[in-house]
């Protein structure tokens, strides 16, 4: 208190001198009893990032950011000044210029040295630690002390953080589905029977239960309006919990269900056609089955267009029937009747990675692909080595530099299932001899 009182008296003296230096005969100066901070801002700053030169040497790159992108809040009740949107990790805040608008005269005060300095937009100041900002009224009566804190991210916002959870007892995970507030994991047990296991945040994994229908293709279970659909290669079945299944269409022409969209079910028929059904019973032939249409190791993503949320896009990724084929990408808009093939471009550098097994998940407004051992641009890659991203709906793919898979998953060539939930978490459930469950989220999606 004595320190602030001393500073207060010094500031008052300064304010008095500033107002008494004029000749009273020529001009009178009006002073005010107000002392309040009205706005605070910072100037441009640099963010330092580690990089590698073309010769392979480590270096540091500095990128300039405008401070106007990070507005500050003034809490007049707690007398705190801070930026709610933190500056990027690596921001240099030791030499920041500031902009202050206040009723009175503003000074930065350093408690450790008992010094204060007049705020000037031309001078830089070290704000790597919280600083006191003192505002004194021009009549030397009122003093208000604020605490200025510049928030800087301590983690890289583009890096994905992974958390390991309790493993599931499903030996061969094949399909992960979000049903209500639960995660259903469908797969097969040691003897090949289809099973399901449920996970919820309160109780973790439940018991593994065999499905009531032994021949269901659990790898291609589809979810539509809260109901699960599957086929045994002849008839269609539905379920509301993943355990009890009821047949609702017998002896159909459906060979494989490959998608469920907002307008119904899609299937490949025994007559090598693509068919659509709005009720799950009556299927209408839409187009002939192209030799490049995926029918194995299928992944499906459905999402609204960024430019028109009323239109849904569905992307199907997987392997055609022919052996030694590469994964293919097909897409359809809800306003379109048929499916379109996204043919690979160029020399294969940007093709969908040929991983086996392959999983494609819609995440962070892109398609993410990862999986087992395979080929990428004619190079052999090991299981769970890299995540590949496609921001253009599956047309082109590239390896991500900062978003990585858990290091513990590398070389684990085991069956797995993956899904992304509404909280921006990606789930990877691995079976085999080293079962594991990993849940990850890009840091910035949690801010």
C-alpha positions, -999 to +999 in steps of 0.1 A: +000+000+000+029+024+008+044+016-026+012+025-045+008+056-023+043+068-032+037+062-068+003+079-066+020+110-051+046+109-079+020+106-106+000+134-090+030+156-091+035+148-127-001+155-135+002+188-116+033+199-134+017+190-167-012+213-159+007+241-143+033+247-170+010+270-189+008+307-183-026+314-166-028+347-184-027+330-218-045+297-213-063+278-185-062+240-183-092+221-170-085+189-150-108+161-143-113+137-113-118+106-135-094+076-137-106+047-159-092+026-186-115+026-217-095+004-242-063-016-244-046-031-274-012-045-286+007-039-317+021-064-341+042-092-327+063-121-340+058-158-335+089-180-335+087-215-349+113-242-353+120-253-389+145-271-410+164-256-439+168-273-473+202-285-461+187-302-431+198-277-405+176-265-376+165-229-378+139-206-363+114-187-384+097-155-372+063-147-386+046-113-380+010-112-367-012-082-363-022-075-327-056-063-338-066-100-343-064-104-306-087-079-288-085-073-251-112-073-225-113-048-196-130-062-165-139-031-146-151-051-116-119-072-111-097-045-127-081-071-150-072-066-186-066-097-208-070-113-243-096-141-242-082-155-275-046-165-266-017-155-289-002-184-308+024-206-291+059-191-295+047-154-296+073-130-285+056-107-259+088-093-244+087-063-268+051-053-273+038-019-283+005-010-267-024+013-274-043+027-244-073+049-242-082+062-208-097+089-187-065+102-171-028+094-175-016+058-178+016+043-165+030+008-164+043-001-129+070-027-121+066-038-085+100-055-082+119-023-090+094+003-078+095+020-112+068+033-135+068+046-170+044+066-191+025+045-216+035+054-252+025+037-284+061+043-297+078+024-270+078-014-264+073-031-231+078-066-217+045-082-210+057-117-206+045-114-170+014-096-156+020-059-152+003-032-133-013-004-154-020+027-133-044+053-145-043+086-126-069+114-129-055+147-142-066+166-111-044+143-090-072+130-069-081+095-082-058+065-090-070+032-105-047+002-108-053-025-134-035-059-139-026-065-176-021-101-186-012-113-222-024-149-227-002-170-249-010-206-259+014-231-240+005-259-264+005-260-302-031-256-313-026-278-344-012-308-325-035-337-316-035-348-280-042-385-274-055-402-242-054-439-237-086-455-223-095-490-211-093-515-239-124-533-253-128-571-251-139-573-288-112-593-305-118-581-340-133-545-341-149-537-374-174-509-370-178-481-345-212-463-343-224-434-322-259-442-310-275-416-287-250-410-260-233-443-264-205-457-286-213-491-301-184-513-311-193-541-335-170-568-345-163-605-341-151-627-312-124-655-312-147-679-331-159-654-357-193-647-343-207-611-346-206-593-313-213-558-299-199-539-269-212-506-256-191-477-241-204-447-221-186-420-202-200-431-168-193-468-168-167-474-195-171-506-216-199-530-210-200-567-215-195-582-250-227-597-263-233-619-293-258-606-319-291-623-322-285-630-359-253-650-365-247-641-402-249-603-401-222-582-419-213-561-389-185-544-409-212-526-430-238-518-403-255-485-412-272-460-389-303-441-401-325-419-378-315-438-347-319-473-361-292-497-371-295-516-404-275-547-416-278-576-441-268-612-440-264-613-478-301-622-483-324-604-459-324-570-441-324-566-404-328-536-380-319-529-344-322-501-319-295-513-295-271-534-317-278-566-298-314-577-308-320-577-345-353-581-363-358-591-400-380-567-418-373-577-455-367-613-465-349-626-496-340-592-510-317-585-538-293-566-515-258-580-514-242-552-494-254-521-476-228-494-482-244-461-470-272-445-450-280-410-460-306-385-449-328-398-477-325-435-472-304-466-475-280-474-504-270-509-514-251-529-540-275-556-554-269-592-564-274-580-600-244-557-598-264-525-595-266-496-571-300-493-555-317-469-532-345-473-507-365-448-486-382-475-464-355-502-463-379-527-481-383-515-516-351-508-535-350-488-568-321-495-592-303-462-597-272-470-618-250-500-629-222-510-606-190-496-619-159-518-616-142-491-595-171-488-570-159-498-535-175-529-520-148-539-495-133-522-464-159-494-467-158-461-449-187-436-452-189-399-443-219-377-445-219-339-438-235-307-450-219-284-475-202-254-459-218-231-485-253-246-481-261-266-450-294-278-465-274-300-490-257-331-477-226-347-492-219-384-488-185-398-495-178-436-498-142-448-497-131-484-500-117-511-523-134-525-554-141-562-558-110-568-579-080-581-560-048-559-558-069-528-565-064-494-549-090-476-528-115-456-547-136-425-537-172-419-548-194-390-538-230-379-541-249-347-531-284-351-517-297-331-547-283-357-571-297-390-582-265-409-589-230-414-575-199-398-591-163-413-592-134-391-580-108-405-603-072-404-591-051-375-604-015-372-616+012-397-608-004-411-576+012-386-552-021-373-540-042-405-542-060-419-513-035-440-493-038-477-501-038-490-465-052-523-454-073-520-434-082-485-443-104-461-422-117-428-433-133-404-408-148-370-412-129-347-388-121-310-386-140-302-419-117-327-437-115-364-444-089-382-424-074-415-435-052-439-416-048-477-411-026-507-415+003-515-437+001-503-473+014-482-502+014-444-505+029-429-536+046-462-544+063-463-510+057-489-483+043-474-450+040-492-417+007-495-398-005-464-380+025-444-392+007-413-406-027-396-408-036-384-443-061-356-449-083-345-478-098-310-475-115-314-509-139-343-502-115-371-511-102-358-544-066-352-531-048-365-500-016-354-482+002-365-450-003-343-420+027-329-403+014-320-368-016-342-364-001-376-356-013-409-343-002-423-309+033-435-310+023-467-292+001-477-322+029-478-347+035-512-363+004-526-346-010-544-376-043-554-359-080-550-368-095-517-356-125-494-359-126-456-358-152-429-354-154-391-346-179-378-320-197-345-315-171-333-290-144-333-317-128-364-304-115-391-327-117-427-314-094-456-325-104-490-310-077-517-317-081-554-312-057-583-317-029-592-293-024-557-281-059-543-277-061-505-270-085-476-271-073-441-279-092-409-279-077-378-295-085-342-302-067-314-320-058-288-293-075-258-309-109-277-311-109-277-273-103-240-268 
